């Protein structure tokens, strides 16, 4: 298959070096499942509710689907939008596509017309794989609308009742590996979506070589084995769940994946007990909900050994609670769908695990920390993280104009994350470059202030967001979920002063809520929070510049 149009490859010399030293193994992802099925055919690979699949059964299913998709007319290089929740079909369809060179675009179950219309148009997708209904939403209606708008969308396959569309095409005769050579390992295997919340997602091409290296390396650090039982609580279309080390890392190790369609502790705790789950990965908001629900239920969590927490800043107050509450070892994770992955290790000192997001997983990962002018900061200083390596992309798909600003001329990816590097090489994430409130010229880091606020005994959770101001441009609003009687703005300012925080970082307003709006990945949706609270419009001139609390603030 010729090089995919719109894909930015690694420089030839760099790619050859990764192949020569064995970093890239030259193994397509579809072969990963096949080789594991040959080694341990009777081991359980995947559990979905009452359905359980051995490696041999899952391998045969993927081959039947691959033959069926080929018979339906899908060919190597075709793009297929894949929108399924955490069900076994998501895994089987993905590996079927890997084997015939069809490129799945992983989308989240809660994506709707705005996102999928954009993705279909950008990729020229030939197929859409979805389900009939999920959490009350009719995905077949969405499929109708997409097909009306995109002539390229020739195939719609539906899990469940297909209606006027087609069911998944399982052929009676499975794919013959000898008669159907698969893609080259250097080819694009699938697409992840960028995690930005301010614009439509960009497409991240991941190759067989780079992704298998990421998952295998991370699985080694996490000490995965045939005894590993991994609970997938976040969507498996999410990089964290799919390959950090996630599903792919489990299959590379011969363990088993247990699927949950929701991260609710009332669902997940019984799954942990029933299947002897040893590890899982969650975002901070979900970790918090599990901790809150864990009192008196430690017996259900007895087999849990490792809990990965990442995808957002983990404040120390939360990090300290994970181990005692969930009876498991905490592993902090800092990663991105674009590539770079950092993990804390078993051998790290407790303070390192509590206060850093770990070290890069690969000796080939290159990191720079730069200031606004692009100059490297002094050792231990804070700046934007730039990175490149054997599993970090060299360009978004079909995004030439954006790529010109997102990458340096020598191929470093500008992550937009503000970090500092410790003497031991640990990465400490200070926040996003854009998660900063510019208050009359002073810059307030939202994650830093949130970390201080959640240390208050009467604050359960906090989200710091900007509110528009006619004079200062932005002011700082602390949105809190209180414990008992909420602290007043004055109390919070005195508390922050006692902690030694500069006064310009104090919140200008405090708002109490019962819950935060969440993104599809369970992270706090700050953009929606600002809109819901009406903070995106500046107050009238009488309020501008006033030191009193604006109307509606808690006092």
PyMOL commands that set and color helices and strands:
alter all, ss='L'
color gray80, all
select helices_A, chain A and resi 12-20+29-39+55-71+88-100+113-123+139-149+208-221+239-243+246-253+265-275+284-293+298-301+316-326+350-355+400-406+446-453+489-498+503-505+526-532
alter helices_A, ss='H'
color red, helices_A
select strands_A, chain A and resi 44-48+51-54+79-82+103-106+127-131+133-134+137-138+155-159+188-193+203-207+229-232+256-259+279-282+306-310+329-336+339-343+359-360+366-370+383-388+413-421+427-432+436-439+442-445+459-469+473-482+509-512
alter strands_A, ss='S'
color yellow, strands_A
deselect
rebuild
show_as cartoon
